[in-house]
Amino acid sequence: MKKILMLASFSVFHIASVQAANYSGKMPYQCLASTQTNTILMISVANSEPDQIQDVMYFPHLKQIDLSYDSAMGVGNPPLLIHYSYFEMIKEKQTGEYTFAVNKDNKILFAVYTTPQLSMPISFGIQLNLARKEALNRKLANQLRACI
């Protein structure tokens, strides 16, 4: 029984080490999918402060989106969910808006993108399953980025 527990502990440690090694030296992103589009929203989590999100892009385009912080609003007392709003900026002009819903652990639960050109907002809230995340990370390997 002791050997089984030791083997199980080693296996869990080994898997965690391999996953950490896979992301070492790469910019970590939280990646969210949507049923409304085939793109995946990639939000950098290199900075743990949600009011300082600076690196957002879509896969497969991988073109950085310029953001300008607008505001934040908490829900609950103490806040259990905080909505952070950012303006999308192109050539110093506001072209759209992103709202990120963040829980008390600073995990982004979902994002909503709105722009006057769209008839409906696009919601990104589907967490990638392990197989989809690994497939995406293989495609991102040369870009020094990884979905965590």
C-alpha positions as CSV (number, residue, x, y, z in Angstrom):
1,M,0.0,0.0,0.0
2,K,2.9,2.4,0.9
3,K,4.4,1.7,-2.5
4,I,1.2,2.5,-4.3
5,L,0.8,5.8,-2.4
6,M,4.4,6.7,-3.2
7,L,4.0,5.8,-6.8
8,A,0.7,7.8,-7.0
9,S,2.4,10.8,-5.4
10,F,5.4,10.6,-7.7
11,S,3.0,10.4,-10.7
12,V,1.1,13.5,-9.7
13,F,4.4,15.4,-9.0
14,H,5.8,14.2,-12.3
15,I,2.7,15.3,-14.3
16,A,2.8,18.7,-12.5
17,S,6.5,19.1,-13.2
18,V,6.1,18.2,-16.9
19,Q,3.2,20.7,-17.3
20,A,5.2,23.5,-15.5
21,A,8.2,22.7,-17.8
22,N,5.9,23.0,-20.9
23,Y,5.1,26.6,-19.9
24,S,8.5,27.7,-18.7
25,G,9.8,30.7,-20.6
26,K,6.5,31.2,-22.3
27,M,4.0,34.0,-21.8
28,P,1.0,32.5,-19.9
29,Y,-2.5,33.2,-21.2
30,Q,-6.0,32.3,-20.1
31,C,-7.8,31.1,-23.2
32,L,-11.5,31.3,-23.6
33,A,-13.7,30.0,-26.5
34,S,-17.1,31.1,-27.7
35,T,-20.0,29.5,-29.4
36,Q,-20.4,32.7,-31.5
37,T,-17.0,32.6,-33.2
38,N,-14.2,30.2,-34.2
39,T,-11.5,32.4,-32.6
40,I,-10.1,31.9,-29.1
41,L,-9.6,34.9,-26.9
42,M,-6.2,34.9,-25.3
43,I,-5.7,37.1,-22.2
44,S,-2.3,37.4,-20.7
45,V,-2.1,36.5,-17.0
46,A,1.6,37.4,-16.6
47,N,0.4,40.3,-14.5
48,S,-1.9,39.0,-11.8
49,E,-3.7,42.3,-11.4
50,P,-6.9,42.3,-13.6
51,D,-7.0,46.1,-13.7
52,Q,-3.7,46.0,-15.6
53,I,-4.5,43.7,-18.5
54,Q,-2.3,44.8,-21.4
55,D,-1.9,41.8,-23.6
56,V,-5.0,40.4,-25.4
57,M,-5.2,38.7,-28.7
58,Y,-7.2,36.2,-30.7
59,F,-6.0,32.8,-31.9
60,P,-5.2,32.2,-34.8
61,H,-4.5,35.8,-35.6
62,L,-2.1,36.5,-32.8
63,K,-2.2,40.3,-33.3
64,Q,-2.1,42.2,-30.0
65,I,-5.2,44.3,-29.3
66,D,-4.5,47.7,-27.7
67,L,-6.6,48.3,-24.6
68,S,-7.2,51.3,-22.4
69,Y,-8.5,50.7,-18.9
70,D,-11.9,52.2,-18.3
71,S,-13.5,51.1,-15.0
72,A,-14.3,48.3,-12.6
73,M,-17.4,47.4,-10.7
74,G,-17.8,44.8,-7.9
75,V,-20.7,42.5,-7.3
76,G,-21.4,41.4,-3.7
77,N,-20.1,42.5,-0.3
78,P,-17.2,41.9,-0.2
79,P,-17.0,41.7,-4.0
80,L,-17.2,38.1,-5.2
81,L,-17.1,39.1,-8.9
82,I,-15.6,42.2,-10.4
83,H,-16.2,43.4,-13.9
84,Y,-13.3,45.3,-15.5
85,S,-14.0,47.4,-18.6
86,Y,-11.4,48.2,-21.2
87,F,-11.7,50.2,-24.4
88,E,-10.3,48.6,-27.6
89,M,-8.1,51.3,-29.2
90,I,-7.1,51.4,-32.9
91,K,-5.1,54.4,-34.0
92,E,-6.0,56.2,-30.7
93,K,-9.7,55.8,-31.5
94,Q,-12.1,53.8,-29.4
95,T,-13.5,51.0,-31.6
96,G,-15.0,48.5,-29.1
97,E,-15.1,47.5,-25.5
98,Y,-14.1,44.4,-23.5
99,T,-15.5,43.5,-20.2
100,F,-13.8,40.8,-18.1
101,A,-15.6,39.2,-15.2
102,V,-13.0,38.2,-12.6
103,N,-13.6,36.2,-9.4
104,K,-11.9,36.9,-6.0
105,D,-9.0,34.6,-6.9
106,N,-8.3,36.8,-10.0
107,K,-9.4,34.2,-12.4
108,I,-11.1,35.5,-15.5
109,L,-14.5,33.7,-15.8
110,F,-15.7,35.2,-19.0
111,A,-15.2,38.1,-21.3
112,V,-17.7,40.1,-23.4
113,Y,-16.7,42.1,-26.5
114,T,-19.0,44.8,-27.9
115,T,-18.6,47.2,-30.8
116,P,-21.1,49.3,-32.8
117,Q,-20.4,47.1,-35.9
118,L,-21.8,44.0,-34.2
119,S,-25.5,43.4,-33.7
120,M,-24.8,41.3,-30.6
121,P,-22.0,41.2,-28.1
122,I,-19.6,38.2,-28.4
123,S,-19.2,36.3,-25.2
124,F,-16.1,34.2,-24.4
125,G,-16.6,31.9,-21.4
126,I,-15.9,28.4,-22.5
127,Q,-12.8,27.0,-20.7
128,L,-10.7,24.9,-23.1
129,N,-10.6,21.2,-22.2
130,L,-7.1,19.6,-21.8
131,A,-7.0,18.1,-25.3
132,R,-7.9,21.4,-27.0
133,K,-5.5,23.3,-24.8
134,E,-2.6,20.9,-25.6
135,A,-3.4,21.2,-29.3
136,L,-3.5,25.0,-29.1
137,N,-0.2,25.0,-27.2
138,R,1.5,22.9,-29.9
139,K,0.5,25.6,-32.4
140,L,1.7,28.4,-30.1
141,A,5.0,26.7,-29.3
142,N,7.0,28.9,-31.7
143,Q,5.3,32.0,-30.5
144,L,6.6,31.7,-26.9
145,R,3.0,31.7,-25.6
146,A,1.0,29.1,-23.8
147,C,-2.6,28.7,-22.7
148,I,-2.7,27.6,-19.0
